[in-house]
């Protein structure tokens, strides 16, 4: 089964038709979706998958999941020490990308 890592900007809250078509293709192929828990694109994509009743989704989060719209399984990523800078948030993305290989 193919795994897909989806991420996007927190400034995006609506999905256009082209993106919904691509998400539909992933669902038709039975892909496992790895997605973060942030507001914005992560949450919008989660809402779309939940509205379609799609279950092959894993939500990646740090301490507690901020958004898990479909009550899917979670993968809690070890929180790196130090400030909440780019490296802090990139740890979750790296874990998703590694798992999608």
Beta strands, then each sheet from edge to edge (+ up, - down):
strand 1: 3-6
strand 2: 32-36
strand 3: 57-61
strand 4: 73-76
sheet 1: 1+ 2+ 3+ 4+
end
